[in-house]
Amino acid sequence: MPRPLTYNHVVVDQLSDDEVDRIFHGLADATRRDIVTRVLRQEQSVSSLARGYDMSFAAVQKHVAVLERAALVSKQRRGREQVVHANPEMLRKATRLLEQYEQIWRHRVQAIDDLLSEDGEKGTEKCQ
Amino acid sequence: MPVISSHKDPEALTLTLVAEFAAPVERVWRVWEDPRQLERWWGPPTWPATFEQHDFKVGGRSRYYMTGPDGEKAGGWWEIRAVDAPNRLEFTDGFADDSGKPNPDMPTTRCVVTLEAAGNGTRMTTVSHFTSAEELERLIEMGMEEGMKQAAGQIDALLTETTV
């Protein structure tokens, strides 16, 4: 399984396994990725973030807490507001670690392979 | 597993990836040539690509956008530099603004694709060339925003794989 091996190999160089687990867990959810993208553009309060999602304030707060544990974002109390901002340092590390270009290509190759394999199994259900 | 090797050359600023597919060269060529097939694999899983234009000839342009999980769009373009069907394709890939116009302030990547018969299948070699170390650095730094969106898709897949 080359991909996990590559991933493990990269991991060892820069971050501890725990840190990587937290980063990956942090980014494994679409809402959390979206939160990271939003606060990268501009820091935001938890309540203003919560307004952007169809979920409770508490649920959004929970997502922010996961990201905080991964050090992908930090939270500061300002008066009654809790302001969330991105931690570019950790994001940069995380991004390098992912070796984004290689992974993108590996995915493309896998997707091409999936597409090609459909040729021989038209009309049959694919078992996972 | 289709990927058989990868090589990063920091001095030449290239990333080479070699993969093998159990399909004839002509068939693999079509996944590049046919925009409907191309958009099934070009974007990361959570950012599928839509090719609005795919002028597959030398000097031709492609225009595409990738759609994120919340409907957000990230634009891109290709300029085809060489086509030698069904064996060789060379193109420049860049970022586009919201209206699909190439963004000249953003780095571009030159990509050379080679397809050759290997056993009963096809060996595909892709070489990505970055213009300068600064540009490569910038592309990586942009992982903070654009790339992060893309990387997010890879993470999902990695997680799926490691739990299998």
Interface residues (C-beta under 8 A of the other chain):
Chain A: M1 P2 R3 P4 T6 Y7 F24 L27 A28 A30 R33 D34 V36 T37 L40 R41 A86 P88 L91 R92 A94 T95 R96 L98 E99 Q100 Y101 E102 Q103 I104 W105 R106 H107 R108 V109 Q110 A111 I112 D113 D114 L115 L116 S117 D119
Chain B: M1 P2 V3 S6 K8 L15 L17 A19 F21 A22 A23 R27 V28 V31 Q37 R40 W41 W42 P44 P45 T46 P69 D70 M124 T126 S128 L139 I140 E141 G143 M144 E145 G147 M148 K149 Q150 A151 A152 G153 Q154 I155 D156 A157 L158 L159 E161 T162
